Amino acid sequence: MGTDINTSKKILDLIREHGTPLQIAFGVRAAENVRRAVEALSPHGWQGNLFYSYKTNPVPEVLRVLHQNGAGAEVISERELNLALDLGVEPGRIVFNGIYKSPAALKTAVEKKIKCINIDAPQELDILCELSKSAKENITVGLRVRPAVGWQGQFGHVIKDGSALDFARRIAGNNKLDLKAVHFHLGSSTAKAYRRAIDETLGFIQKVSGELNINIRALDIGGGFPGKDMRLLTLWEQAWQRFFDRPWPAPVAGPDDGFRVLGETAGYFKQAGTKYGLESLEMWAEPGRLITGDAQILAVKVVGWRQSGKKQYAIVDGGRVGAAGPLVGETRKVSVLGKNQNGDLKTYDIVGPTCMPWDRLFAGVRLPKLEMGDILMVEGAGAYFVPMETEFSFTRPKLAII
């Protein structure tokens, strides 16, 4: 995120007021990202089918901006569900995912009549069946499935081996449960992976609709759309850094444009729906980092340095331990506030203030010559930084929004 003079001044004013480490959210950028995502869905009439992933950045001030600009809420826990309701999100704009939904959370979701409860773990069905006995209206549910591409393990019901179909039969056995949607989540992914998952899942929906006479109205494709200037480290990069304590020396391709991936996926979904005779099926999307990733920075201050052998260490007051957990396996851009990023550059390891040897934000990064008190801006802090913060030895970063 480039910073002009006015933005730099605002950042400095906030740092003077709140100190560092400091999370700084940019409301205008977050609102614009929502609008761009809605525009990717609107050609197909799905502009109301965007649900922001609360787990990505559960900051109430930011969430209000997103909801004011058209995003619903995708939640995975009782705490997130209650937060969405406390923020005034209409229940019909809330989708409940996750592999563990507490009985209390499911009771609240049923009583509030939220848009959809996507069933994942089998015991959730048992709880919902019990709740359905006293429910005055049908309970709207979805089924999380696992296509052959994307996250595997403990998530969803496998399509290929028939497990998903068997579970759909169990849901259909309770006439108080309205199976409205099918859901998958691939994790960080590409347009090609979404196409493969859509094809497999639409085939499943076609089979379920015919065999069980169920009117499924939506496919929820989850999130995982890449954010700008942030990506997972490849296995090669992680191995190289672990064994040689340096970043991978060869160039690595940057992430795809997440908005383009979302738009292309929506277009493919529409075509595939026609192919499978599911023209009326809607697509729901639950982006997280695509919306808020580049709309927030983490500002940390250089509080010390030392030379050790050939390495120059810059110590900052907010590190991977406590302030920037995602940097254990992801990349971000970093710059020095108020300095020419293309001038005379030096090589630094940027480390945090704790007593942990792995408390390192960046290894071998090239930056303008650092001095005590310089402010480093870590970009992409709107994706998983806040929910992964801890109070290990130091307090969590404060947060301000501009």
VEXLO-211891 format. One record per residue (C-alpha): residue in one letter; x, y, z. Coordinates in steps of 0.25 Angstrom, whole numbers, padded with zeros to 4 digits, always signed. Layout:
<pavos>
AXYZ ...
</pavos>
This chain:
<pavos>
M+0000+0000+0000 G+0007+0013-0004 T+0006+0024+0005 D+0005+0039+0001 I+0009+0051+0009 N-0005+0052+0015 T-0006+0037+0019 S+0008+0037+0025 K+0004+0049+0034 K-0009+0042+0038 I-0001+0030+0042 L+0010+0038+0050 D-0002+0045+0057 L-0008+0032+0061 I+0006+0026+0066 R+0008+0039+0074 E-0006+0037+0080 H-0006+0022+0082 G+0009+0017+0082 T+0014+0005+0075 P+0012-0006+0071 L-0001-0001+0065 Q-0011-0007+0055 I-0016+0003+0045 A-0028+0000+0037 F-0032+0008+0025 G-0047+0009+0024 V-0048+0014+0010 R-0040+0003+0005 A-0048-0008+0012 A-0061-0001+0006 E-0055-0001-0008 N-0051-0016-0007 V-0065-0020-0003 R-0071-0012-0015 R-0061-0019-0024 A-0065-0032-0020 V-0080-0029-0021 E-0077-0024-0035 A-0071-0038-0038 L-0084-0045-0034 S-0094-0035-0039 P-0094-0038-0054 H-0101-0051-0050 G-0111-0045-0040 W-0103-0050-0028 Q-0099-0036-0022 G-0105-0040-0009 N-0098-0053-0007 L-0085-0047-0001 F-0082-0052+0013 Y-0069-0046+0020 S-0061-0057+0027 Y-0061-0052+0042 K-0049-0061+0046 T-0040-0053+0036 N-0041-0040+0044 P-0051-0039+0055 V-0050-0024+0057 P-0063-0018+0060 E-0060-0004+0055 V-0055-0011+0042 L-0067-0020+0041 R-0077-0009+0042 V-0071-0002+0030 L-0072-0016+0022 H-0086-0018+0026 Q-0090-0003+0023 N-0085-0006+0009 G-0092-0019+0006 A-0085-0030+0012 G-0092-0041+0020 A-0085-0049+0031 E-0079-0063+0031 V-0076-0068+0045 I-0070-0080+0050 S-0072-0079+0065 E-0082-0075+0076 R-0074-0063+0079 E-0074-0059+0064 L-0089-0061+0063 N-0092-0053+0075 L-0082-0042+0070 A-0090-0041+0057 L-0103-0040+0064 D-0098-0030+0073 L-0093-0022+0061 G-0107-0022+0056 V-0105-0031+0044 E-0119-0036+0040 P-0120-0051+0043 G-0123-0054+0028 R-0109-0048+0025 I-0102-0058+0034 V-0096-0072+0029 F-0091-0081+0040 N-0079-0090+0037 G-0068-0098+0044 I-0065-0112+0049 Y-0070-0109+0063 K-0083-0101+0066 S-0086-0102+0081 P-0101-0106+0085 A-0103-0092+0090 A-0098-0086+0077 L-0107-0095+0069 K-0119-0091+0078 T-0117-0077+0076 A-0115-0079+0061 V-0128-0086+0060 E-0136-0076+0069 K-0131-0064+0061 K-0134-0071+0048 I-0120-0068+0041 K-0119-0070+0027 C-0112-0084+0027 I-0105-0093+0037 N-0095-0102+0028 I-0094-0115+0035 D-0080-0121+0036 A-0078-0130+0048 P-0088-0141+0049 Q-0092-0138+0064 E-0097-0124+0059 L-0108-0132+0052 D-0112-0139+0065 I-0113-0125+0072 L-0121-0119+0061 C-0131-0131+0060 E-0133-0129+0075 L-0135-0114+0073 S-0145-0117+0062 K-0154-0124+0071 S-0159-0110+0077 A-0156-0101+0065 K-0168-0095+0060 E-0162-0094+0046 N-0153-0102+0037 I-0138-0100+0040 T-0130-0095+0028 V-0117-0104+0027 G-0106-0106+0017 L-0096-0118+0016 R-0081-0116+0015 V-0075-0126+0005 R-0061-0129+0002 P-0058-0129-0013 A-0045-0136-0018 V-0037-0123-0019 G-0034-0113-0007 W-0034-0115+0008 Q-0036-0130+0012 G-0034-0136+0026 Q-0045-0133+0036 F-0053-0124+0027 G-0066-0127+0021 H-0072-0140+0015 V-0065-0147+0004 I-0073-0146-0009 K-0065-0157-0017 D-0067-0169-0007 G-0082-0166-0005 S-0081-0161+0009 A-0087-0147+0006 L-0099-0154-0001 D-0101-0163+0011 F-0101-0151+0020 A-0110-0143+0011 R-0120-0155+0013 R-0119-0154+0028 I-0122-0139+0027 A-0134-0142+0017 G-0139-0152+0028 N-0144-0140+0036 N-0155-0132+0030 K-0152-0120+0039 L-0138-0118+0033 D-0138-0110+0020 L-0126-0114+0012 K-0124-0101+0004 A-0109-0101+0001 V-0096-0109-0001 H-0083-0103+0003 F-0069-0105+0001 H-0056-0098+0005 L-0043-0100-0003 G-0033-0091+0005 S-0024-0082-0002 S-0027-0086-0017 T-0027-0083-0031 A-0038-0081-0042 K-0034-0095-0048 A-0036-0102-0034 Y-0050-0095-0033 R-0054-0100-0046 R-0051-0114-0042 A-0058-0113-0029 I-0070-0107-0036 D-0071-0117-0046 E-0070-0129-0036 T-0080-0122-0026 L-0090-0118-0037 G-0091-0133-0041 F-0093-0136-0026 I-0104-0126-0025 Q-0111-0131-0038 K-0110-0146-0032 V-0116-0141-0018 S-0127-0133-0025 G-0131-0145-0033 E-0130-0156-0023 L-0135-0149-0011 N-0145-0139-0018 I-0138-0128-0010 N-0138-0113-0015 I-0124-0108-0013 R-0123-0094-0016 A-0109-0090-0014 L-0095-0094-0015 D-0086-0087-0004 I-0072-0087-0010 G-0065-0082+0003 G-0053-0072+0002 G-0038-0074-0001 F-0037-0063-0012 P-0023-0058-0012 G-0020-0044-0006 K-0011-0034-0012 D+0004-0035-0008 M+0002-0047+0001 R+0003-0062-0001 L+0007-0075+0006 L+0022-0078+0005 T+0025-0090-0004 L+0030-0103+0002 W+0044-0099-0004 E+0044-0085+0002 Q+0041-0091+0016 A+0051-0102+0015 W+0062-0092+0010 Q+0059-0082+0021 R+0059-0093+0032 F+0072-0100+0027 F+0080-0087+0022 D+0073-0077+0031 R+0072-0068+0018 P+0060-0065+0009 W+0059-0074-0004 P+0069-0067-0014 A+0061-0069-0027 P+0049-0061-0031 V+0035-0066-0028 A+0022-0063-0035 G+0013-0054-0028 P-0002-0057-0025 D-0013-0056-0035 D-0022-0044-0035 G-0033-0049-0025 F-0044-0041-0031 R-0041-0046-0045 V-0041-0060-0039 L-0055-0057-0032 G-0060-0052-0045 E-0055-0063-0054 T-0061-0073-0044 A-0074-0067-0044 G-0075-0067-0059 Y-0071-0082-0059 F-0081-0085-0049 K-0092-0079-0057 Q-0088-0087-0069 A-0086-0100-0061 G-0100-0098-0055 T-0106-0098-0069 K-0098-0110-0073 Y-0103-0118-0061 G-0118-0113-0062 L-0116-0105-0049 E-0119-0091-0056 S-0126-0085-0044 L-0115-0089-0034 E-0108-0077-0027 M-0094-0076-0023 W-0090-0071-0010 A-0075-0066-0007 E-0068-0063+0007 P-0056-0056+0004 G-0047-0051+0016 R-0033-0046+0012 L-0038-0042-0002 I-0046-0031+0006 T-0038-0027+0018 G-0024-0032+0015 D-0018-0020+0008 A-0027-0010+0016 Q-0019-0011+0029 I-0004-0009+0033 L+0004-0012+0045 A+0013-0001+0050 V+0025-0005+0058 K+0036+0003+0063 V+0051+0000+0063 V+0056+0000+0077 G+0069-0006+0076 W+0079-0013+0067 R+0092-0022+0067 Q+0102-0028+0058 S+0105-0043+0060 G+0115-0048+0050 K+0110-0044+0036 K+0096-0041+0040 Q+0090-0028+0044 Y+0078-0029+0053 A+0068-0019+0055 I+0059-0021+0068 V+0045-0015+0067 D+0034-0015+0078 G+0024-0024+0071 G+0029-0037+0065 R+0024-0050+0060 V+0021-0055+0074 G+0009-0047+0079 A+0007-0037+0067 A+0009-0044+0054 G+0006-0059+0055 P+0003-0061+0040 L+0018-0058+0036 V+0022-0072+0041 G+0017-0077+0027 E+0013-0065+0018 T+0020-0053+0012 R+0017-0038+0013 K+0023-0025+0008 V+0030-0016+0018 S+0034-0002+0017 V+0040+0009+0025 L+0031+0021+0027 G+0036+0034+0022 K+0049+0028+0015 N+0052+0026+0000 Q+0050+0011-0002 N+0059+0010-0014 G+0071+0018-0009 D+0083+0012-0002 L+0078-0001+0003 K+0084-0010+0015 T+0081-0024+0018 Y+0074-0027+0031 D+0067-0038+0039 I+0055-0031+0046 V+0053-0038+0059 G+0042-0036+0070 P+0045-0033+0085 T+0042-0046+0091 C+0052-0057+0096 M+0048-0066+0085 P+0058-0069+0074 W+0047-0071+0064 D+0041-0057+0067 R+0046-0052+0054 L+0037-0044+0044 F+0046-0044+0032 A+0060-0050+0029 G+0070-0043+0019 V+0060-0032+0015 R+0066-0020+0008 L+0062-0007+0014 P+0067+0008+0015 K+0077+0009+0026 L+0070+0008+0039 E+0071+0017+0051 M+0066+0016+0065 G+0051+0021+0065 D+0048+0018+0050 I+0035+0012+0047 L+0033+0000+0039 M+0020-0003+0032 V+0016-0017+0030 E+0005-0018+0020 G-0006-0029+0018 A-0008-0028+0033 G-0023-0029+0031 A-0022-0044+0029 Y-0021-0052+0041 F-0012-0043+0049 V-0022-0038+0059 P-0028-0052+0062 M-0015-0058+0064 E-0009-0048+0073 T-0005-0052+0087 E+0000-0046+0100 F+0013-0054+0101 S+0021-0045+0110 F+0016-0032+0103 T+0002-0026+0101 R-0005-0027+0088 P-0004-0016+0078 K-0015-0005+0079 L-0024-0002+0067 A-0028+0010+0060 I-0036+0013+0047 I-0035+0024+0037 
</pavos>
